Amino acid sequence: MLIYYNYFNIIVIYTKHWGDQLNIKRLERLLLTSLLIISLCSCNNTAPKEQKAPNNTNISTDSGNNSGALAIYDKEKSIKENITAYIKKMTLEEKVGQMIMAERNYVTAQDVKTYSIGSVFAQGGSAPEENNPDGWRKMILNYKTAAKESRLSIPLLFAVDAVHGNNNMKDTVIYPHNIALGATRNGKLAGEIGGAVADELNSIGVDWTFAPCVAVSNDIRWGRAYECFSETPDLVTMMSTPFIAALQEKGIIACAKHYVADGAVEFGSGMNGLLDRGNTNISTEELKDKYISVFKDAVKAGVKSVMVSYSSVKGRKNHSERDLIEYKLKQDIGFQGVVISDYEGVEYLEGNSLYVKVVNAVNAGIDVLMEGKRWKESYKCLLEAASEKRQDINMDRIDEAVFRILRVKMDSDKFDVKGDKTNKNYDIRQNSNIKIAEQAVKESLVLLKNKKNILPLKKSAKIAVIGPASDNIGVQCGGWTKTWQGGLDIGDKKWMRGTTILDGFKEMADEGRGVIITDPAKIRDAEVVVAVLGEHPYAEGKGDEKNIGLSEGLAFSENAQTLQIAYESKKPVVVIIVSGRPRIITSELNRWDALVEAWLPGTEGRAVASVIYGDNCNFKGRLPVSWPKSSEQLPITIEKLDNNEEYNALFQYGFSLKYSN
């Protein structure tokens, strides 16, 4: 006999063992631990009655309509006691739902309620039609309200890739990418950025960011090299752990990614015969000491989630490697948080069906499946695999995953939120955040050459500022900015709000009654020519390059034209490179009087000029990666020097110059 009450979303199944008669006392015993007692009678249609929750039970709802939810969470009890209570009450369907993360374009609020979905995310470039704080708040609140109206009212987590600011939202503050932060070697500053990002995410209701990337960069040809703080694990840890702490102190769940050794893949083993999602073939000792070690440090710092890499170790995809996830990460390191797949990462595993891939990934230790179009198929595969009929995934493994998910939610106080906690008055371009971003830009600049101390420039001088990266905020921001791969300013239409490098030069000149020349036809009137060179924005996949020359591939072809104009002027030439990695410059370097690497500084480009002019500041940045002389040297890292191998870098790891006192 099956009785289904849709309003309360409760299914009570009476087995043949009970017979056709309703055993009221036995049913009461089964439901005593819940806070809804339903009076059922086999001889009439008496409606269920709701029992009020005790005073020490907190059930929050944004909509105020939560009458169908079982009141389980008790803030007076320990997290473990609360989780145990939930797991005892959860159906298999509800447990599986918590293990699914669906992309916002492919899941509705009703889906969240129906399938008990545990989390929703916005992938790179994914945003509501109204891409501003109000639009984000409205969208996120819609999902969260649906979750709270489900049977158990388990809060939903909303996640984004806020990798250098809340970068899916237009016109917000975008901070320098991680490679630039690595150049600062200022962990305190990284923490300030993490705190600022947390404030903004909290203001719109985001709970979880897939940051920071703790990959150790081994090959700058990789399109994600700029997401890495450094080629050395010590510097990665120095920068990533304060960032993690700052995020989580303000209630935002941090995510160390990508586990493990994605920065060490071999050239030629990845997509399109390049690097991304490729294979790492290193010794067990090197894997542990250089690549797993940064995750161990992140775990010590309290990181609550770890994302698995698309890549492979010794030919075996990380997403299905139980030794890496279950044993090394969870057992050996003692990670207690959530292990999440990368976006549709399970689908790249070996196997003749999605079912087999899901089984292998979850049995390897993945707790949450990040899915797009096929989230419902993955849900069904997981449900079937854990069913009594199949048992391809043990129920203990399901319960462990759910335990971890609920622990992160409770430890982040998501169960204890009453009402809408977003901040409608938060200014996404507030001055305090702009100042933090500008400080990061100033400290990240690396002075690599300064012939005859041509720098700092004089504010009263006539300076020509030319080049494709001189006046383009899209170039400054790079990938993961409003869209996955980023974008460019077109004419007067800025990709994001902010200031450009040229803006800063004009401000400096205005202060000293100097002149800024931007017309190449008038360049001979200048005392110094500043050539600002750059790259097209890019992200993973598209960003892989075989050759990283100065005017080929993703580098602007206009770089060569800019340099030619500068050379023909017969004036001293100062070069500023705006890039996500070092590029091959050996053949041109002797013709330059000064060279500054500005990395990808973000929206606050005017801060570059402050250092070029020595406006109460000096160069502080030091190279976080080795700068090669030629592409043939790649991959090149400081380890070659440490291991007594040939290390003939153009500029060594850690190299920098400063203004003389």
C-alpha positions as CSV (number, residue, x, y, z in Angstrom):
1,M,0.0,0.0,0.0
2,L,1.4,3.5,-1.0
3,I,0.1,6.7,0.5
4,Y,1.6,9.9,-1.0
5,Y,1.0,13.4,0.4
6,N,2.3,15.8,-2.2
7,Y,2.0,18.9,0.0
8,F,4.3,17.5,2.6
9,N,6.5,15.6,0.0
10,I,6.4,12.5,2.2
11,I,6.1,8.9,1.0
12,V,5.2,6.2,3.5
13,I,5.4,2.7,2.2
14,Y,3.7,-0.2,4.0
15,T,5.3,-3.5,3.2
16,K,3.5,-6.8,2.9
17,H,5.1,-7.7,6.3
18,W,2.8,-5.1,7.9
19,G,-0.3,-6.4,6.0
20,D,-3.1,-4.2,4.9
21,Q,-3.9,-2.8,8.3
22,L,-2.2,0.4,9.5
23,N,0.0,0.0,12.6
24,I,-0.2,3.4,14.2
25,K,2.1,2.7,17.1
26,R,4.9,1.4,14.8
27,L,4.6,4.4,12.5
28,E,4.8,6.8,15.4
29,R,8.0,5.2,16.6
30,L,9.5,5.6,13.2
31,L,8.6,9.2,13.0
32,L,9.2,10.3,16.6
33,T,12.6,11.8,15.8
34,S,11.1,14.1,13.2
35,L,9.2,17.3,14.1
36,L,6.2,16.5,12.0
37,I,3.8,13.9,13.3
38,I,1.3,12.7,10.8
39,S,-1.9,11.1,12.0
40,L,-3.0,8.6,9.4
41,C,-6.0,6.3,9.5
42,S,-6.7,3.5,7.1
43,C,-10.5,4.1,7.4
44,N,-10.6,7.9,6.6
45,N,-8.8,10.8,4.9
46,T,-7.7,12.8,8.0
47,A,-5.2,15.5,6.9
48,P,-1.7,15.5,8.3
49,K,-1.2,17.8,11.3
50,E,2.0,19.9,11.7
51,Q,3.7,20.0,15.0
52,K,5.5,23.2,16.0
53,A,9.3,23.1,16.2
54,P,10.8,23.4,19.7
55,N,12.2,26.8,20.7
56,N,15.8,25.7,20.2
57,T,15.3,24.5,16.6
58,N,16.2,27.0,13.9
59,I,14.7,26.6,10.4
60,S,15.3,29.6,8.2
61,T,13.4,30.5,5.1
62,D,13.5,33.5,2.9
63,S,10.0,33.0,1.6
64,G,8.3,32.4,4.9
65,N,6.6,29.4,3.4
66,N,8.3,26.4,4.8
67,S,5.4,24.4,6.2
68,G,6.3,21.3,4.3
69,A,9.8,20.9,5.8
70,L,10.9,18.6,8.6
71,A,12.4,20.7,11.4
72,I,15.6,18.8,12.2
73,Y,18.5,21.3,12.7
74,D,19.1,22.1,16.3
75,K,21.7,24.8,16.9
76,E,22.2,23.7,20.5
77,K,23.5,20.3,19.3
78,S,26.9,19.6,17.8
79,I,27.5,19.5,14.1
80,K,28.0,15.8,14.2
81,E,24.8,15.2,16.1
82,N,22.9,17.4,13.6
83,I,24.4,15.6,10.6
84,T,23.6,12.2,12.0
85,A,20.0,13.3,12.5
86,Y,19.7,14.4,8.9
87,I,21.3,11.3,7.5
88,K,18.9,9.1,9.4
89,K,16.0,11.0,7.9
90,M,17.2,11.4,4.4
91,T,16.0,9.2,1.6
92,L,18.5,7.9,-1.0
93,E,17.1,10.4,-3.4
94,E,17.8,13.2,-1.0
95,K,21.3,12.1,-0.4
96,V,22.1,11.8,-4.1
97,G,20.6,15.2,-4.7
98,Q,23.1,16.7,-2.2
99,M,25.9,15.2,-4.2
100,I,24.8,17.0,-7.4
101,M,26.0,20.5,-8.4
102,A,24.1,21.8,-11.4
103,E,25.0,24.8,-13.6
104,R,22.5,27.6,-13.4
105,N,21.6,27.5,-17.1
106,Y,20.4,23.9,-16.9
107,V,18.6,23.7,-13.6
108,T,15.4,25.4,-12.4
109,A,14.3,26.3,-8.9
110,Q,11.6,23.6,-9.1
111,D,14.4,21.1,-10.0
112,V,16.2,22.1,-6.8
113,K,13.2,21.4,-4.7
114,T,12.2,18.2,-6.5
115,Y,15.6,16.6,-6.6
116,S,17.0,18.1,-3.3
117,I,19.9,19.6,-5.2
118,G,22.7,20.5,-2.9
119,S,24.4,23.2,-4.9
120,V,24.1,25.3,-8.0
121,F,27.0,27.2,-9.7
122,A,27.6,29.7,-12.5
123,Q,30.4,28.7,-14.8
124,G,32.8,31.2,-16.3
125,G,30.8,33.8,-18.1
126,S,27.5,32.5,-16.9
127,A,25.4,35.3,-15.4
128,P,21.7,36.4,-15.1
129,E,20.3,38.5,-17.8
130,E,20.5,41.4,-15.4
131,N,24.2,41.2,-14.7
132,N,24.4,43.4,-11.7
133,P,24.1,42.9,-7.9
134,D,20.3,43.0,-7.9
135,G,20.1,40.5,-10.8
136,W,22.5,38.1,-9.0
137,R,20.7,38.4,-5.6
138,K,17.3,37.7,-7.2
139,M,18.6,34.6,-9.1
140,I,20.4,33.1,-6.1
141,L,17.6,33.8,-3.7
142,N,15.2,32.0,-6.0
143,Y,17.3,28.8,-5.9
144,K,17.9,29.1,-2.1
145,T,14.2,29.6,-1.4
146,A,13.3,26.5,-3.4
147,A,15.9,24.4,-1.4
148,K,14.4,25.6,1.9
149,E,10.9,24.6,0.8
150,S,12.0,21.0,0.1
151,R,11.2,18.3,2.6
152,L,14.3,18.6,4.8
153,S,15.0,22.3,4.1
154,I,18.7,21.7,3.6
155,P,20.3,25.0,2.5
156,L,21.6,25.2,-1.0
157,L,25.1,26.5,-1.8
158,F,25.7,28.8,-4.7
159,A,29.1,28.8,-6.3
160,V,31.2,30.8,-8.8
161,D,34.7,31.0,-10.1
162,A,35.7,34.2,-8.4
163,V,39.4,33.8,-9.3
164,H,40.5,37.5,-9.3
165,G,37.5,39.3,-8.0
166,N,33.8,38.5,-8.5
167,N,34.7,38.2,-12.2
168,N,31.5,37.0,-13.7
169,M,29.8,40.3,-12.8
170,K,30.3,43.2,-15.0
171,D,31.9,46.5,-13.8
172,T,33.3,45.2,-10.5
173,V,36.8,45.5,-9.2
174,I,39.1,43.0,-10.9
175,Y,42.4,42.2,-9.1
176,P,45.7,41.1,-10.7
177,H,45.8,37.5,-11.6
178,N,47.7,35.1,-9.3
179,I,51.0,35.2,-11.2
180,A,51.1,38.9,-10.4
181,L,50.2,38.3,-6.8
182,G,53.0,35.8,-6.6
183,A,55.4,38.5,-7.8
184,T,54.4,40.6,-4.7
185,R,55.4,37.9,-2.3
186,N,53.0,39.6,0.1
187,G,50.7,37.1,1.8
188,K,49.0,39.8,3.8
189,L,48.0,41.6,0.7
190,A,46.6,38.3,-0.7
191,G,44.5,38.0,2.5
192,E,43.2,41.5,2.0
193,I,42.1,40.6,-1.5
194,G,40.5,37.5,-0.3
195,G,38.6,39.5,2.4
196,A,37.4,42.0,-0.2
197,V,36.2,39.3,-2.6
198,A,34.4,37.6,0.3
199,D,32.5,40.8,1.1
200,E,31.3,41.2,-2.4
201,L,30.3,37.5,-2.7
202,N,28.4,37.8,0.6
203,S,26.6,40.9,-0.7
204,I,24.9,38.9,-3.4
205,G,24.4,35.6,-1.7
206,V,27.3,33.5,-3.2
207,D,28.6,30.9,-0.7
208,W,31.4,29.2,-2.5
209,T,34.2,30.2,-4.8
210,F,36.4,27.8,-6.8
211,A,39.6,29.6,-5.7
212,P,42.5,29.8,-5.1
213,C,44.3,27.8,-7.7
214,V,47.2,26.2,-5.9
215,A,48.8,24.6,-9.0
216,V,52.5,24.8,-9.1
217,S,53.5,26.1,-12.6
218,N,56.0,24.0,-14.4
219,D,55.5,25.2,-18.0
220,I,54.5,28.8,-18.9
221,R,53.1,27.6,-22.3
222,W,50.1,26.3,-20.3
223,G,47.1,28.5,-20.7
224,R,46.5,28.5,-17.0
225,A,50.0,29.6,-16.0
226,Y,48.7,33.0,-14.9
227,E,46.3,31.3,-12.5
228,C,49.4,29.9,-10.7
229,F,51.1,32.0,-8.0
230,S,54.5,30.5,-8.8
231,E,56.7,27.7,-10.1
232,T,57.7,26.9,-6.5
233,P,55.4,25.3,-3.9
234,D,56.7,27.5,-1.0
235,L,55.6,30.7,-2.8
236,V,52.3,29.0,-3.7
237,T,51.6,28.3,-0.1
238,M,52.8,31.7,1.1
239,M,50.1,33.4,-1.1
240,S,47.3,30.9,-1.1
241,T,46.9,30.1,2.6
242,P,46.1,33.7,3.7
243,F,43.7,34.0,0.8
244,I,41.9,30.8,1.9
245,A,41.8,32.0,5.6
246,A,40.4,35.4,4.6
247,L,37.6,34.0,2.5
248,Q,36.5,31.5,5.1
249,E,36.7,33.9,8.0
250,K,33.9,35.7,6.3
251,G,31.8,32.7,5.5
252,I,32.8,32.0,1.9
253,I,33.9,28.4,1.2
254,A,37.3,28.3,-0.5
255,C,38.4,25.7,-2.9
256,A,42.0,24.5,-3.5
257,K,42.4,23.4,-7.1
258,H,43.2,21.4,-9.2
259,Y,44.2,18.2,-7.4
260,V,46.8,17.2,-8.4
261,A,49.8,18.3,-10.5
262,D,47.9,19.9,-13.3
263,G,50.7,22.4,-13.7
264,A,53.2,19.6,-14.3
265,V,51.6,18.0,-17.4
266,E,53.9,17.1,-20.3
267,F,53.8,19.2,-23.4
268,G,52.1,17.3,-26.2
269,S,50.0,15.2,-23.9
270,G,47.0,17.5,-23.6
271,M,44.1,18.8,-25.7
272,N,45.1,19.6,-29.3
273,G,48.5,18.1,-28.7
274,L,49.4,20.8,-26.2
275,L,49.1,20.9,-22.4
276,D,45.6,21.4,-20.9
277,R,44.1,18.3,-19.3
278,G,47.3,16.4,-20.2
279,N,49.4,13.7,-18.4
280,T,51.9,14.1,-15.6
281,N,54.7,11.5,-15.6
282,I,56.8,12.2,-12.5
283,S,58.1,10.2,-9.6
284,T,56.0,9.5,-6.6
285,E,58.5,11.5,-4.5
286,E,58.2,14.6,-6.7
287,L,54.5,14.3,-6.8
288,K,54.4,14.3,-3.0
289,D,57.0,16.9,-2.3
290,K,56.1,19.5,-4.9
291,Y,52.5,19.1,-5.9
292,I,50.6,17.3,-3.1
293,S,52.4,19.4,-0.5
294,V,50.6,22.6,-1.5
295,F,47.3,20.8,-0.9
296,K,48.5,19.6,2.4
297,D,49.3,23.2,3.3
298,A,45.8,24.3,2.2
299,V,44.2,21.6,4.3
300,K,46.2,22.8,7.3
301,A,44.9,26.3,6.5
302,G,41.4,24.9,6.8
303,V,40.3,24.8,3.2
304,K,36.8,23.3,3.0
305,S,36.8,22.0,-0.5
306,V,39.2,20.6,-3.0
307,M,38.6,20.4,-6.8
308,V,40.0,17.5,-8.7
309,S,42.0,18.1,-11.9
310,Y,41.0,17.0,-15.4
311,S,44.6,15.9,-15.9
312,S,46.2,12.5,-15.3
313,V,49.1,11.1,-13.3
314,K,51.0,8.4,-15.1
315,G,48.3,7.9,-17.6
316,R,45.4,7.5,-15.1
317,K,42.8,10.3,-14.9
318,N,42.7,11.9,-11.5
319,H,38.9,11.9,-11.3
320,S,39.0,8.1,-10.9
321,E,42.1,7.6,-8.8
322,R,41.1,6.3,-5.4
323,D,44.8,6.3,-4.3
324,L,45.0,10.0,-4.9
325,I,41.7,11.1,-3.5
326,E,40.6,8.6,-0.9
327,Y,43.9,7.6,0.5
328,K,46.4,10.4,-0.1
329,L,44.0,13.4,0.3
330,K,41.4,12.1,2.7
331,Q,43.3,9.6,4.8
332,D,46.9,10.6,4.7
333,I,46.5,14.3,4.7
334,G,43.3,14.2,6.8
335,F,41.1,16.4,4.6
336,Q,37.7,16.6,6.1
337,G,35.9,18.8,3.6
338,V,34.2,18.2,0.2
339,V,36.0,16.8,-2.8
340,I,34.4,18.2,-6.0
341,S,34.8,17.2,-9.6
342,D,35.8,19.8,-12.2
343,Y,33.1,20.9,-14.6
344,E,31.8,17.7,-16.2
345,G,35.1,16.2,-15.3
346,V,33.5,12.8,-14.7
347,E,32.5,12.6,-18.3
348,Y,36.1,12.5,-19.5
349,L,36.9,9.3,-17.7
350,E,37.3,5.9,-19.4
351,G,34.2,3.8,-19.6
352,N,31.6,2.8,-22.1
353,S,28.8,4.7,-20.3
354,L,28.1,7.6,-18.0
355,Y,27.0,5.1,-15.4
356,V,30.4,3.5,-15.2
357,K,32.2,6.8,-15.1
358,V,30.0,8.1,-12.2
359,V,30.6,4.9,-10.3
360,N,34.3,5.1,-10.7
361,A,34.5,8.7,-9.7
362,V,32.4,8.5,-6.6
363,N,34.1,5.3,-5.5
364,A,37.4,7.1,-5.9
365,G,36.3,9.6,-3.3
366,I,34.6,12.4,-5.2
367,D,31.7,13.8,-3.1
368,V,30.1,16.3,-5.4
369,L,29.6,16.0,-9.2
370,M,29.8,19.4,-10.9
371,E,27.5,19.0,-13.9
372,G,26.0,21.0,-16.8
373,K,23.5,19.7,-19.3
374,R,23.7,16.1,-18.0
375,W,23.2,16.7,-14.3
376,K,19.9,14.8,-14.3
377,E,21.5,11.8,-16.0
378,S,24.3,11.8,-13.5
379,Y,21.8,12.0,-10.7
380,K,20.0,8.9,-12.1
381,C,23.2,7.0,-12.6
382,L,24.2,7.7,-9.0
383,L,20.8,6.8,-7.7
384,E,20.8,3.5,-9.6
385,A,24.4,2.7,-8.6
386,A,23.6,3.1,-4.9
387,S,20.3,1.2,-5.0
388,E,19.8,-2.1,-3.3
389,K,19.4,-3.7,-6.7
390,R,22.8,-2.6,-8.0
391,Q,25.0,-1.7,-5.0
392,D,27.8,-0.6,-7.2
393,I,28.4,2.2,-4.8
394,N,28.3,1.3,-1.1
395,M,25.8,3.2,1.0
396,D,28.6,4.0,3.4
397,R,30.4,5.9,0.6
398,I,27.1,7.8,-0.1
399,D,26.7,8.6,3.6
400,E,30.3,9.7,3.9
401,A,29.9,12.1,1.0
402,V,26.7,13.5,2.4
403,F,28.3,13.8,5.8
404,R,31.1,15.9,4.3
405,I,28.7,18.1,2.4
406,L,26.5,18.8,5.4
407,R,29.5,19.4,7.6
408,V,30.8,22.1,5.3
409,K,27.4,23.7,5.2
410,M,27.0,23.7,8.9
411,D,30.5,24.7,9.6
412,S,30.0,27.7,7.3
413,D,26.8,28.6,9.3
414,K,24.5,28.1,6.3
415,F,21.9,26.3,8.4
416,D,21.8,29.2,10.9
417,V,20.9,32.0,8.5
418,K,17.6,33.7,9.1
419,G,16.2,35.6,6.2
420,D,18.0,37.3,3.4
421,K,21.5,38.3,4.5
422,T,22.6,39.9,1.3
423,N,23.7,43.6,1.4
424,K,21.8,45.6,-1.1
425,N,23.8,48.7,-0.3
426,Y,27.2,47.2,-1.1
427,D,29.1,49.2,-3.7
428,I,30.9,46.8,-6.1
429,R,33.5,49.5,-6.9
430,Q,33.9,51.0,-3.5
431,N,37.1,53.0,-2.9
432,S,38.5,50.6,-0.3
433,N,38.5,47.7,-2.8
434,I,40.0,49.9,-5.6
435,K,42.8,50.9,-3.2
436,I,43.6,47.2,-2.5
437,A,43.6,46.4,-6.2
438,E,45.9,49.4,-6.9
439,Q,48.3,48.4,-4.2
440,A,48.4,44.9,-5.7
441,V,49.3,46.3,-9.1
442,K,52.1,48.5,-7.7
443,E,53.7,45.7,-5.7
444,S,53.5,43.2,-8.6
445,L,55.4,45.2,-11.2
446,V,58.8,43.7,-11.9
447,L,61.6,46.0,-13.2
448,L,63.8,43.8,-15.4
449,K,66.0,46.4,-17.1
450,N,66.8,50.1,-16.4
451,K,69.7,51.3,-18.6
452,K,71.3,54.5,-17.4
453,N,68.4,54.8,-14.8
454,I,66.0,56.1,-17.4
455,L,63.3,55.3,-14.9
456,P,61.7,56.8,-13.0
457,L,60.2,59.2,-15.6
458,K,59.8,62.9,-14.9
459,K,56.3,64.1,-14.5
460,S,57.2,67.2,-16.5
461,A,58.6,65.3,-19.5
462,K,57.0,64.7,-22.9
463,I,56.2,61.0,-23.0
464,A,54.8,59.0,-25.9
465,V,52.6,56.2,-24.8
466,I,51.7,53.7,-27.6
467,G,50.9,50.1,-28.1
468,P,47.8,47.7,-28.1
469,A,47.9,47.2,-24.3
470,S,48.2,50.9,-23.3
471,D,44.5,51.8,-23.2
472,N,42.5,48.6,-23.0
473,I,41.0,47.3,-19.7
474,G,40.0,44.0,-21.3
475,V,43.7,43.3,-22.1
476,Q,44.7,44.2,-18.5
477,C,42.2,41.8,-17.0
478,G,42.9,38.8,-19.2
479,G,40.7,35.6,-19.1
480,W,38.1,34.8,-16.5
481,T,36.7,38.3,-16.7
482,K,33.0,38.7,-17.5
483,T,33.3,35.8,-19.8
484,W,35.3,32.6,-19.6
485,Q,38.0,33.7,-22.1
486,G,37.8,37.4,-21.3
487,G,37.3,40.1,-23.9
488,L,38.6,43.4,-25.3
489,D,37.6,47.0,-25.2
490,I,36.2,48.1,-28.6
491,G,36.5,51.8,-29.3
492,D,35.1,53.8,-26.4
493,K,33.2,50.7,-25.1
494,K,35.1,49.4,-22.1
495,W,35.0,45.7,-21.3
496,M,34.8,46.5,-17.6
497,R,34.8,49.8,-15.6
498,G,38.2,50.9,-14.3
499,T,41.3,52.7,-15.4
500,T,43.9,52.0,-18.1
501,I,47.7,52.3,-18.0
502,L,47.3,55.3,-20.3
503,D,44.9,56.9,-17.8
504,G,47.7,56.7,-15.2
505,F,50.3,58.3,-17.4
506,K,47.9,61.2,-18.2
507,E,47.3,61.7,-14.4
508,M,51.0,61.8,-13.7
509,A,51.7,64.2,-16.5
510,D,48.8,66.5,-15.4
511,E,50.4,66.7,-11.9
512,G,53.8,67.8,-13.3
513,R,52.5,69.8,-16.3
514,G,54.0,67.2,-18.6
515,V,52.8,66.0,-22.0
516,I,51.5,62.6,-23.0
517,I,51.6,61.9,-26.8
518,T,49.5,59.1,-28.2
519,D,49.7,59.9,-31.9
520,P,52.5,57.9,-33.6
521,A,52.8,60.8,-36.1
522,K,54.0,63.1,-33.4
523,I,56.2,60.6,-31.6
524,R,59.4,62.5,-32.5
525,D,58.3,65.3,-30.2
526,A,58.6,62.9,-27.2
527,E,61.6,62.6,-24.9
528,V,60.9,59.0,-24.2
529,V,58.7,56.4,-25.9
530,V,56.8,54.0,-23.7
531,A,55.6,50.9,-25.7
532,V,52.9,48.9,-23.9
533,L,52.8,45.4,-25.4
534,G,50.3,42.7,-24.7
535,E,48.3,39.5,-25.4
536,H,44.8,38.7,-26.4
537,P,42.8,37.5,-23.3
538,Y,42.6,33.7,-22.9
539,A,41.8,31.0,-20.4
540,E,42.2,27.2,-20.2
541,G,42.4,25.3,-23.5
542,K,42.6,28.3,-25.8
543,G,45.5,29.7,-23.8
544,D,47.9,26.8,-24.6
545,E,50.7,27.9,-26.9
546,K,53.6,26.1,-28.6
547,N,55.6,29.3,-29.2
548,I,55.4,32.3,-26.9
549,G,57.0,34.9,-29.1
550,L,56.4,38.7,-28.7
551,S,54.2,39.1,-31.7
552,E,52.9,35.7,-32.6
553,G,50.1,33.4,-31.4
554,L,48.1,35.0,-28.6
555,A,50.5,38.0,-28.5
556,F,49.2,41.0,-30.5
557,S,50.7,41.2,-33.9
558,E,50.6,45.0,-33.3
559,N,53.4,44.5,-30.8
560,A,55.9,44.3,-33.6
561,Q,54.5,47.5,-35.3
562,T,54.6,49.3,-32.0
563,L,58.2,48.5,-31.5
564,Q,59.1,49.5,-35.1
565,I,57.5,52.9,-34.5
566,A,59.4,53.3,-31.2
567,Y,62.8,52.3,-32.8
568,E,62.3,54.7,-35.7
569,S,61.7,57.6,-33.3
570,K,65.4,57.4,-32.2
571,K,64.2,58.0,-28.7
572,P,64.9,56.0,-25.5
573,V,62.4,53.1,-25.4
574,V,60.7,51.9,-22.3
575,V,58.7,48.6,-22.7
576,I,55.9,47.5,-20.5
577,I,54.6,44.0,-21.1
578,V,51.0,43.1,-20.1
579,S,50.8,39.4,-20.1
580,G,49.9,36.2,-18.2
581,R,53.4,34.8,-18.6
582,P,56.9,35.7,-19.8
583,R,57.2,35.9,-23.5
584,I,60.4,35.4,-25.6
585,I,62.0,38.8,-26.0
586,T,65.7,37.9,-26.3
587,S,66.2,39.3,-29.8
588,E,64.6,42.6,-28.9
589,L,65.9,43.3,-25.4
590,N,69.1,45.0,-26.3
591,R,67.2,47.7,-28.1
592,W,65.2,48.6,-25.0
593,D,66.4,51.0,-22.4
594,A,64.0,49.7,-19.8
595,L,61.7,46.7,-19.3
596,V,58.8,46.3,-16.9
597,E,56.6,43.2,-16.6
598,A,53.1,44.3,-15.5
599,W,51.4,40.8,-15.7
600,L,47.6,41.0,-15.9
601,P,46.9,43.9,-13.5
602,G,43.1,43.9,-13.7
603,T,40.8,46.9,-13.8
604,E,43.0,49.4,-11.9
605,G,45.6,49.9,-14.6
606,R,46.4,53.5,-13.7
607,A,48.5,52.3,-10.7
608,V,51.2,51.1,-13.2
609,A,52.2,54.7,-14.0
610,S,52.7,55.6,-10.3
611,V,55.6,53.2,-10.1
612,I,57.0,54.1,-13.6
613,Y,57.2,57.7,-12.4
614,G,58.4,56.8,-8.9
615,D,55.5,58.6,-7.4
616,N,56.4,57.9,-3.7
617,C,56.9,54.2,-4.6
618,N,59.6,51.9,-5.8
619,F,59.5,48.5,-7.6
620,K,58.8,45.7,-5.2
621,G,57.9,42.7,-7.5
622,R,60.2,39.8,-8.1
623,L,59.8,37.1,-10.8
624,P,57.6,34.2,-9.5
625,V,58.6,32.2,-12.5
626,S,61.8,31.8,-14.6
627,W,62.0,33.9,-17.8
628,P,63.4,31.8,-20.7
629,K,65.7,32.9,-23.4
630,S,64.1,30.7,-26.0
631,S,61.1,28.4,-26.5
632,E,63.5,25.5,-26.9
633,Q,64.4,25.8,-23.2
634,L,60.9,25.1,-22.1
635,P,59.9,23.9,-19.6
636,I,62.3,25.8,-17.4
637,T,62.1,26.3,-13.7
638,I,64.5,27.1,-10.9
639,E,64.6,23.3,-10.1
640,K,67.1,22.9,-12.9
641,L,69.5,25.1,-11.0
642,D,68.7,23.3,-7.7
643,N,69.3,19.9,-9.3
644,N,72.6,21.0,-10.9
645,E,71.0,20.8,-14.4
646,E,71.5,23.4,-17.1
647,Y,69.6,26.6,-16.1
648,N,70.3,29.4,-18.5
649,A,67.3,31.7,-18.0
650,L,67.2,35.1,-19.5
651,F,66.0,36.3,-16.0
652,Q,66.2,33.9,-13.1
653,Y,63.4,33.1,-10.7
654,G,63.2,35.9,-8.1
655,F,65.1,38.4,-10.3
656,S,64.2,42.1,-9.9
657,L,65.7,45.6,-10.0
658,K,64.8,48.6,-8.0
659,Y,65.4,52.4,-8.2
660,S,68.7,53.3,-6.6
661,N,68.3,55.3,-3.3
